[in-house]
Amino acid sequence: MAANYNNSAWFYDHLSRLIYGNAIIRSQIYLLSHISANRNILIVGGGTGWILEEITRTHPPGLNITYVEMSARMMALSHKRDIGGNSVIFINDAIENVKHQTVYDVVLTPFLFDNFTEQTLQKVFDHIHNYLKSGGIWLNTDFHLTGKWWQKLLLRSMFIFFRLICDIEASKLPGIQQCFEHFGYISIDQKSFFGDFIVSTAYSKTYEVLKTS
């Protein structure tokens, strides 16, 4: 069953600020400079939609954004955001259920992949990968373990909490970086936050990798 953050929509942003201060927000804003004007953008798992307003501050008009969010309550909050003159298509569904012909210049996946087991990660990653054009930019932010004891403790606590509240399937971080490497992505920008526990990376889709079954 796919994770659904309906039960946490009303407190999610407040909880993240309580635990991480502004690190969650700063880590995602950091990557927005890689979005150029008049681009097709895919945002997967955007949560309450605050990122739409941050994008609008940089690009008030001209962007075509597809906003995919599984939680109906998160989506309702996203609809209230100021999108300026940008065009936003809101899709309330899991990304793996979305099927259309659009090819995107930029993909954003903020704290998406930590919800998944390794098997689901492979499936979802492959689906999103096919929507990004060759030479496109993938902006990913997620947690990253560097061996510090408190990171493991905090991550385990988050997994337990969100498995109970939101029915996420993961109990540990899957191989997110390895997935990007397998598909031939090249890191063009990276910055860590909150004691290196959060990592924001801009990847370039440089070539296709033939995958074996």
Secondary structure, DSSP 8 states (H G I E B T S, - for coil): ----GGGGTTTHHHHHHHHHTTHHHHHHHGGGGG--TT-EEEEES-TTSHHHHHHHHH-SEEEEEEEE-S-HHHHHHHHTS--TEEEEEEE-S-GGG------EEEEEEET-GGGS-HHHHHHHHHHHHTTEEEEEEEEEEEE---S-HHHHHHHHHHHHHHHHHH----SS---HHHHHHHTTEEEEEEEEETTTTEEEEEEEE--------
